[in-house]
Every structure is written in C-alpha cells, then in structure tokens.
Amino acid sequence: MVGRPDRCGNLYPTKQRPEQKIDAAVALMVAVGRAMAEDAGEGDLVDFLHNPVIA
C-alpha cells in the first residue's frame, strides 16, 4: 500500500500493483482512527448491548 495525494492534498491508500491487497491496511487505519476519536460520552459497548435501539 502507498499513500497518494488527491487534488486537495489529502492522502489516500492505493495499491502499487493491481494484484496487491490493501484491505487489512485500510481496516487498521480505520481502527486507529476510531481509537483516536474523542469519546462523545454516548456509553460503551455494554450499554449498547443492553439497549441496541438507537433513536
């Protein structure tokens, strides 16, 4: 996987060769981003599992 800039200068992941897979690397980036995100105080997983309906 390599990072390529778009027109606005944002980097996005892409493959060096078409046969390469980048799914795991993209999933890792998403997980790190979620881990770094600020907690909005909306509860945790246990709260969600007790009441999974979101209104």
Backbone hydrogen bonds in HBPLUS format (Angstrom, degrees):
<---DONOR---> <-ACCEPTOR-->    atom                        ^
c    i                          cat <-CA-CA->   ^        H-A-AA   ^      H-
h    n   atom  resd res      DA  || num        DHA   H-A  angle D-A-AA Bond
n    s   type  num  typ     dist DA aas  dist angle  dist       angle   num
A0002-VAL N   A0014-THR O   2.94 MM  12  5.53 162.0  1.97 157.1 162.5     1
A0014-THR N   A0002-VAL O   2.91 MM  12  5.53 146.5  2.02 158.5 168.4     2
A0004-ARG N   A0012-TYR O   2.96 MM   8  5.49 165.8  1.98 152.9 154.8     3
A0012-TYR N   A0004-ARG O   2.93 MM   8  5.49 149.6  2.03 140.2 148.3     4
A0006-ASP N   A0010-ASN O   2.84 MM   4  5.53 143.0  1.98 146.8 158.4     5
A0009-GLY N   A0006-ASP O   3.10 MM   3  5.26 160.4  2.14 108.2 114.3     6
A0020-GLN N   A0017-ARG O   3.09 MM   3  5.71 164.8  2.11 122.8 127.6     7
A0026-VAL N   A0022-ILE O   2.96 MM   4  6.18 161.1  2.00 160.3 165.9     8
A0027-ALA N   A0023-ASP O   2.90 MM   4  6.10 160.0  1.94 150.8 156.7     9
A0028-LEU N   A0024-ALA O   2.95 MM   4  6.15 151.4  2.03 143.8 151.4    10
A0029-MET N   A0025-ALA O   3.02 MM   4  6.31 154.2  2.08 144.7 151.4    11
A0030-VAL N   A0026-VAL O   2.97 MM   4  6.26 156.7  2.03 152.1 158.1    12
A0031-ALA N   A0027-ALA O   2.96 MM   4  6.16 160.1  2.00 147.7 153.2    13
A0032-VAL N   A0028-LEU O   2.93 MM   4  6.15 159.7  1.97 151.7 156.9    14
A0033-GLY N   A0029-MET O   2.96 MM   4  6.09 158.3  2.01 144.4 150.7    15
A0034-ARG N   A0030-VAL O   2.93 MM   4  6.18 155.6  1.99 150.0 156.3    16
A0035-ALA N   A0031-ALA O   2.93 MM   4  6.12 153.3  2.00 144.7 152.5    17
A0036-MET N   A0032-VAL O   2.96 MM   4  6.15 141.4  2.11 144.8 154.8    18
A0037-ALA N   A0033-GLY O   3.07 MM   4  6.18 123.2  2.41 136.2 150.2    19
A0037-ALA N   A0034-ARG O   3.27 MM   3  5.10 140.9  2.43  92.8 103.7    20
A0048-PHE N   A0044-ASP O   3.08 MM   4  6.40 159.5  2.12 152.1 158.1    21
A0049-LEU N   A0045-LEU O   2.88 MM   4  6.13 159.3  1.92 154.1 159.4    22
A0050-HIS N   A0046-VAL O   3.06 MM   4  6.29 141.7  2.21 144.9 154.5    23
A0051-ASN N   A0047-ASP O   3.09 MM   4  6.34 141.4  2.25 143.7 154.1    24
A0051-ASN N   A0048-PHE O   3.15 MM   3  5.11 125.1  2.46  94.5 108.4    25
